[in-house]
Amino acid sequence: MIIDIYKSVLNGNKYLSVPAGTDVAHKVFPADLDPELLKLSPFKTSLDIQPDDNRIALDAADVIRQIEAIGYATHIGRRPLTI
């Protein structure tokens, strides 16, 4: 799956990922979405991830599951996120 990752402007440890090319400025998110994820800055675009990827601060399988289920994924960078 190819994704774009956005970083919260309000909390640098929070991220939102969407399928690559998704316009998050016009995407409708649920009212209960973490308010810190409503102001985003692009972090990484067109990142190709696979469920079995072993990444330090990104659980690729979880991100893929969330995107397939609800169209986006929220995640926290517990360590500096370097991809």
Secondary structure, DSSP 8 states (H G I E B T S, - for coil): -EEEEEEESS-TTEEEEEETT--TTT----TTS-GGGSSEEEEEEEEE--TT---SS--HHHHHHHHHHHS-EEEE-SS----
